[in-house]
Amino acid sequence: MIERLAIRNLALRPWRSAFLLLGYSLGVAVMIVLLSIGEALLAQARNEKLVGGGDVTVLPEGIDIEVMKTGGLGGLFFSIDHARFIDQQLLAAPRLAPQIAAVAPQIEGKLLYARLPNGHELPVLASGELPSRTAAVGAMPAIAAGSWSDDARDVAWRDPSPRELRDAIDHFHLPPDSARRDPTWAEWHYFNVLSPDRQRWAFISFIVAGQVPSGRWGGQVLVTTHEQGGASRRFTATVPATGVGFSTNRADLTIGDGTVRVLPDGRYAVHARAREDGGSSTIMVNLVITPAPGAYFPGAPLSGETVSGYVVPALRADASGSICIDARCETYEGAQAYHDHNWGVWRGVTWEWGAARAGAYTVLYGRVQPADTTTASQPLFVYLVDSLGFVALFRPHDIQYVDGRVLHVPGATLHVPSSGTMVDVRGDDTLRIDLSIEDATATDTRQPGAERGDASAMRDLSRPYFVQMKGTARITGRIGGKRLAGSGAGFFETYR
């Protein structure tokens, strides 16, 4: 019956029937094409030759997927900054082990230049991956002959020893061409240590500064000791360039008798000897700084006209050893400590900075302000870690200080913070940090011997007083639906 109706309808309405058949045919054709495209995309996603091939592909924020698929300009030549940090602290971190089975970092189609013996250069496209990780996600290509496994560099990238990790992020640098002759170039290891009763603390800096490596430059060991409610003391040892030894691929540093050495297990052995400014006392520092696993900030260069960089190899650490002034020694065993590393040109630069323990968490915040400008300030960054490593990153707009403390410095009376507050909301995650200042000191950066920056270039700063504070930080909020809370001691810096 259906066939008879179809034949009669075709005979009575031939053009309408032909049009309907054409439309139906086009619909079927489109469906076949869409299914074919979907199958091809699925096959590409599982192809080891595709960048990031696997069940989930991680790409830089802002990358145009359509450009990647069509091969347009920039479609292949991109990179993810701090890829090893993302691998170790995010994707392959213990925190996500229940959700992520395996991670396979890959570089595909990276533009390189091969230099021939005759001096000619050829552009080449290079690829790279870790064989063990590629096999773990089921994307290992068929091996026609021989074997393919991780070599020593692969192992060092995916699973660096504690020393290898410190050397990779904590090594020294040569000034770029734009700063090669700049006398305000400086780079330093910085450590602080707090006594168990939180009444005494020391700041220890190993500084290389000047026109490095050719020109007038040298090194300085600077130690300042502080006692809550009391005066601070400053000790220095200045060494010419011939007495300074640093490396661009290791974290070890020598400045005269002072040394920083990374031990095989990743601990820092810190030794220093310096004489008190304006006095006859001598300080001796012998400490071993033990970083907590996973508690580090991988580093960030400052973009723009100001050349600068910053890394925190030991955001949360313990210190053991002694600091002696003449015959009086204070010993430490598992005392709260911290270590960071800075480099760059510091002419006219100011900053907000702080690091503190907050119960099971450790918090780092900061913002660098280039030479005085009328442009608006950039948001701060707040970096949070716990025993499993990186937790979250927040961007508060500013710190709301209450300048309730008064400091008397030569020629001026300063109002400096007694408390401060930072707040940020990122989607469903929230963070509030309340700072309570227990002690503060201020240094006039316009005077010779200022602790930071170049004295001759800092005279026009609208806020020339560098304020170092000690106190407590209390954090509250919620991350991933989990309540966030903790408090503890820390150090903070600002300018007035």
C-alpha positions in Angstrom: 0.0 0.0 0.0 2.8 2.5 0.9 4.6 1.8 -2.3 1.4 2.4 -4.3 0.8 5.7 -2.6 4.4 6.8 -3.2 4.2 6.0 -6.9 0.8 7.8 -7.4 2.1 10.8 -5.5 5.2 10.9 -7.6 3.1 10.7 -10.7 0.6 13.4 -9.6 3.2 15.8 -8.1 6.6 15.0 -9.8 8.4 18.3 -9.0 7.3 18.5 -5.4 8.3 14.9 -4.9 11.7 15.5 -6.5 12.3 18.5 -4.2 11.4 16.5 -1.1 13.7 13.7 -2.1 16.6 16.2 -2.8 16.1 17.8 0.7 16.1 14.4 2.4 19.3 13.4 0.5 21.0 16.6 1.5 20.1 16.0 5.2 21.5 12.5 5.1 24.7 13.7 3.4 25.2 16.5 6.0 24.7 14.0 8.8 27.3 11.6 7.3 29.8 14.5 7.0 29.3 15.6 10.6 29.7 12.1 11.9 32.9 11.8 9.8 34.3 15.1 11.2 33.5 14.0 14.8 35.2 10.7 14.2 38.3 12.5 12.8 38.4 14.9 15.8 38.3 12.0 18.2 41.1 10.2 16.3 43.2 13.4 16.4 42.6 13.9 20.1 44.1 10.4 20.7 46.9 10.9 18.3 50.4 11.1 19.9 51.4 13.5 17.2 48.9 16.1 18.2 50.1 18.7 20.8 48.8 17.4 24.2 47.1 14.4 22.7 45.2 12.4 25.3 41.9 12.4 27.1 42.4 16.0 28.2 44.5 18.6 26.4 45.9 21.5 28.4 46.5 24.7 26.4 47.6 28.3 27.2 44.9 30.6 28.2 43.7 32.7 25.3 44.9 30.3 22.5 42.5 30.2 19.5 41.4 26.6 19.0 40.2 27.4 15.5 43.7 28.8 14.6 45.3 25.6 15.9 43.0 23.4 13.8 43.4 25.4 10.6 47.1 25.8 11.0 47.0 29.6 10.9 49.7 32.0 12.0 50.7 31.0 15.5 48.7 27.8 15.4 51.6 25.6 16.2 54.2 27.9 17.8 53.1 28.4 21.4 54.3 27.3 24.8 53.1 27.0 28.3 55.2 28.9 30.8 56.6 27.0 33.8 55.4 23.7 32.2 57.4 21.6 34.7 55.8 23.5 37.6 52.3 22.9 36.1 53.2 19.2 35.7 54.5 18.7 39.2 52.3 21.0 41.2 49.0 20.8 39.4 48.4 18.0 36.9 50.6 15.3 38.4 50.4 16.5 42.0 49.3 14.2 44.8 46.2 16.4 45.3 44.8 15.4 41.9 45.9 11.8 42.0 42.3 10.4 42.4 41.2 12.3 39.3 44.3 12.2 37.0 45.8 8.9 36.1 48.7 10.1 33.9 50.1 13.2 32.4 52.2 13.4 29.2 53.9 16.8 28.5 54.8 17.2 24.8 56.3 19.8 22.5 55.2 19.4 18.9 56.4 21.4 15.9 58.7 23.8 17.9 60.6 26.1 15.6 64.4 25.8 16.0 67.4 26.7 14.0 70.1 24.2 13.2 73.6 25.8 12.6 75.7 24.0 10.0 79.5 23.7 10.1 79.7 26.3 7.3 77.8 28.8 9.5 74.5 28.6 7.6 71.3 28.2 9.7 68.3 26.0 8.7 64.9 26.3 10.3 63.7 23.0 11.6 60.6 21.8 13.4 61.4 19.8 16.6 59.2 17.7 18.8 59.8 16.4 22.3 58.2 14.2 24.9 58.9 11.9 27.8 58.7 8.3 26.6 57.5 6.9 30.0 54.7 9.6 30.2 53.7 9.1 26.6 53.4 5.3 27.3 51.3 6.0 30.4 48.6 7.8 28.4 48.6 5.1 25.8 50.1 7.2 23.0 53.4 5.4 22.6 54.2 5.0 18.9 55.2 1.6 17.5 59.0 1.1 17.8 60.3 -0.6 14.6 63.7 -1.4 16.2 65.6 -0.8 19.4 64.1 0.8 22.5 62.9 4.3 23.5 63.0 5.2 27.2 63.6 8.2 29.4 67.2 9.4 29.4 68.9 11.3 32.3 67.5 14.7 31.2 64.0 13.3 31.0 64.3 11.9 34.5 65.6 15.3 35.8 62.7 17.1 34.2 59.9 14.8 35.4 61.4 13.9 38.8 64.2 16.2 39.7 66.2 15.6 42.8 65.9 18.3 45.5 69.2 19.7 44.5 68.4 19.7 40.8 65.2 21.6 41.5 66.9 24.3 43.6 69.6 24.8 41.0 67.0 25.0 38.2 65.0 27.8 39.8 67.6 29.4 42.1 70.6 29.9 39.9 72.1 33.4 39.2 71.8 35.4 36.0 73.9 37.7 33.8 72.2 41.1 33.1 70.5 41.2 29.7 72.0 43.6 27.1 69.6 46.4 28.2 71.0 46.3 31.7 74.6 45.2 31.1 76.1 48.6 32.1 73.5 49.6 34.6 75.0 50.2 38.0 71.7 49.5 39.8 71.7 45.9 38.7 71.5 43.6 41.7 70.9 40.0 42.5 70.7 38.3 45.9 69.9 35.3 48.0 67.7 36.4 50.9 67.0 34.4 54.1 65.1 35.2 57.2 64.8 33.3 60.5 62.5 33.8 63.5 63.2 32.7 67.0 60.8 30.2 68.6 59.4 32.9 71.0 58.9 35.2 68.0 60.8 38.0 69.8 64.0 38.0 67.7 64.7 37.6 64.0 67.4 38.1 61.4 67.4 39.1 57.7 70.4 37.7 55.8 71.2 38.8 52.3 74.0 37.8 49.9 74.1 40.5 47.3 75.9 40.7 43.9 75.5 44.2 42.4 76.9 46.7 39.9 78.0 46.5 36.3 78.2 42.7 36.2 80.2 41.0 34.7 82.4 43.8 33.3 82.7 47.1 35.0 82.5 48.1 38.6 80.7 45.5 40.6 81.2 43.4 43.7 79.4 41.6 46.5 78.1 42.3 50.0 76.9 40.1 52.9 74.3 42.0 54.8 72.8 40.8 58.1 70.3 42.8 60.2 69.2 41.5 63.6 66.0 42.7 65.3 64.4 42.4 68.7 60.8 43.2 69.2 60.5 46.6 70.8 64.3 47.1 70.5 66.8 48.6 68.1 68.0 46.7 65.1 71.7 46.1 64.3 73.3 46.0 60.9 76.3 44.0 59.9 78.0 44.1 56.5 81.0 42.6 54.7 81.8 44.2 51.3 83.9 42.1 48.8 85.3 43.1 45.4 84.4 41.2 42.3 87.6 39.0 42.6 86.1 37.6 45.8 82.7 36.8 44.4 81.8 33.5 42.8 78.4 32.7 41.3 77.0 30.4 38.6 74.3 30.7 36.0 73.3 27.1 36.3 73.7 26.5 40.1 72.4 28.2 43.2 75.7 28.1 45.0 77.2 31.6 45.8 80.5 32.8 47.4 81.0 36.3 48.7 84.4 36.5 50.5 84.0 34.3 53.6 80.3 34.0 53.1 78.8 31.1 51.3 75.5 29.6 50.2 75.6 26.0 49.3 72.8 23.7 48.2 73.3 20.2 49.8 72.5 17.0 47.9 69.2 16.7 49.8 68.1 20.2 48.8 68.9 22.0 52.0 70.8 25.3 52.1 74.0 25.6 54.1 74.4 29.3 54.9 77.6 30.7 56.4 78.4 34.4 56.8 80.8 36.6 58.7 80.3 40.4 58.9 81.2 43.4 61.0 78.7 45.8 62.6 78.3 49.2 60.9 79.6 51.9 63.2 80.8 49.3 65.8 83.4 46.6 66.5 81.1 43.6 67.0 81.3 40.7 64.5 78.4 38.4 63.6 78.8 34.7 62.6 75.9 32.9 60.8 75.9 29.2 60.5 72.5 27.9 59.5 71.0 25.0 57.5 67.7 25.9 55.9 65.4 23.0 55.1 62.7 23.8 52.6 59.3 22.1 53.0 58.5 19.8 50.0 56.4 21.4 47.4 56.4 24.8 49.1 58.0 27.0 46.5 57.2 29.7 44.0 58.7 28.9 40.6 59.6 32.4 39.7 58.2 35.3 37.6 60.0 37.9 35.5 58.6 41.4 35.6 57.5 42.5 32.1 57.8 46.0 30.7 60.6 48.5 30.9 61.8 47.3 34.4 64.1 44.3 34.2 63.4 42.1 37.3 62.8 38.6 38.4 61.8 36.8 41.6 61.7 33.2 42.8 61.0 31.6 46.2 62.8 28.2 46.5 61.8 27.9 50.2 58.5 29.5 50.9 58.1 27.4 54.0 61.3 26.2 55.7 62.9 25.4 59.0 66.3 26.6 60.2 68.8 24.9 62.4 72.2 26.2 63.6 73.4 29.4 65.2 73.8 33.2 64.9 76.5 34.5 67.1 77.4 38.2 67.9 80.8 38.1 69.4 80.6 35.4 72.1 76.8 35.6 72.5 75.1 32.9 70.4 71.5 32.1 69.7 70.8 28.5 68.6 68.0 27.4 66.4 66.4 23.9 65.9 63.5 23.8 63.5 62.9 27.5 63.7 60.6 29.2 61.1 62.6 30.3 58.1 62.2 31.6 54.5 64.3 32.0 51.4 63.9 33.9 48.1 66.0 35.1 45.3 65.7 38.5 43.4 67.4 39.9 40.4 67.1 43.0 38.2 67.4 46.7 37.9 66.1 48.5 41.0 66.3 52.2 40.0 63.2 53.8 41.5 61.4 50.5 42.1 59.1 50.0 45.1 57.0 47.0 46.1 54.5 45.4 48.4 55.5 42.0 49.7 54.8 39.5 52.5 55.2 35.9 53.4 53.7 34.1 56.4 52.6 30.8 57.8 48.9 30.5 58.5 48.4 27.2 60.2 48.6 24.4 57.7 48.9 27.0 54.9 51.7 29.3 53.8 50.9 32.5 52.0 53.0 34.7 49.7 51.8 38.1 48.3 53.4 40.8 46.4 53.4 43.5 43.8 56.3 45.4 42.1 55.8 49.1 41.2 58.3 50.5 38.6 59.7 53.9 39.0 57.1 56.5 40.1 54.4 56.7 37.5 50.9 58.1 37.2 49.5 54.8 35.9 47.3 52.7 38.1 48.8 50.0 40.3 48.5 46.4 39.2 46.6 44.0 41.4 48.6 42.0 43.9 49.2 38.3 43.6 48.5 36.0 46.6 50.0 32.5 46.3 48.8 29.8 48.6 50.4 26.4 49.4 49.9 23.6 51.9 51.6 20.3 52.6 50.6 19.0 49.1 52.0 22.0 47.3 50.2 24.7 45.3 46.6 25.4 46.4 45.4 28.6 44.7 46.3 32.0 43.3 44.3 35.2 44.1 44.5 38.8 42.8 43.4 41.3 45.4 43.2 44.8 44.1 45.1 46.4 47.0 46.0 46.2 50.7 43.9 48.4 52.9 46.4 49.5 55.6 45.7 51.2 58.9 48.7 53.4 59.6 48.4 53.2 63.4 52.1 52.9 64.3 54.5 55.8 64.6 58.2 55.5 63.8 60.8 58.2 64.5 63.6 58.2 62.0 66.3 60.8 61.5 64.6 63.9 60.2 61.1 62.5 60.1 58.2 61.0 61.9 56.5 58.2 60.0 53.0 56.7 60.3 53.4 53.1 59.3 50.9 50.2 59.2 49.5 48.6 62.4 47.2 46.3 60.4 46.2 45.5 56.8 43.5 43.7 54.9 43.4 42.0 51.5 40.2 40.5 50.0 39.5 38.7 46.7 36.7 36.7 45.2 37.4 34.4 42.2 34.2 32.6 41.2 33.1 30.5 44.1 36.5 30.8 45.8 37.1 33.6 48.4 40.1 34.8 50.4 40.6 37.3 53.2 43.9 38.1 54.7 44.2 40.2 57.9 47.7 41.4 58.9 48.5 42.4 62.4 51.8 44.3 62.8 53.8 43.7 66.0 57.0 45.5 65.1 58.3 47.7 62.3 61.5 49.5 61.2 62.1 52.0 58.4 65.1 52.8 56.2 65.6 56.0 54.3 66.5 54.7 50.8 68.0 58.1 49.9 70.8 57.7 52.3 74.1 55.9 51.5 74.0 52.2 52.5 70.3 51.8 52.1 69.3 48.2 52.2 67.6 48.1 48.8 68.1 49.8 45.5 70.5 52.4 44.3 70.8 55.4 46.6 71.7 58.0 44.0 68.7 57.0 41.8 66.1 56.8 44.6 66.0 60.5 45.6 62.9 61.4 43.7 60.7 58.7 45.1 57.5 60.0 46.5 57.6 57.2 49.2 61.3 57.0 50.0 61.1 55.0 53.3 61.4 51.3 53.1 59.3 49.7 55.9 60.0 46.2 57.1 57.4 44.7 59.4 57.0 41.5 61.5 53.6 40.3 62.7 50.9 37.7 62.1 48.6 36.9 59.2 45.2 35.3 59.5 43.5 33.8 56.5 39.8 33.0 56.0 37.7 32.0 53.0 36.7 29.0 51.0 38.4 27.1 48.1 36.7 24.4 46.1 33.9 24.3 48.6 36.4 23.7 51.5 36.6 26.1 54.4 40.0 27.9 54.6 41.4 29.1 57.9 44.7 29.6 59.7 47.0 32.1 61.3 50.7 32.4 62.0 53.8 34.7 62.0 55.3 36.4 58.9 57.3 39.3 57.5 55.9 42.1 55.4 57.3 45.1 53.4 56.0 48.3 52.0 57.0 51.9 51.4 56.1 55.2 53.0 
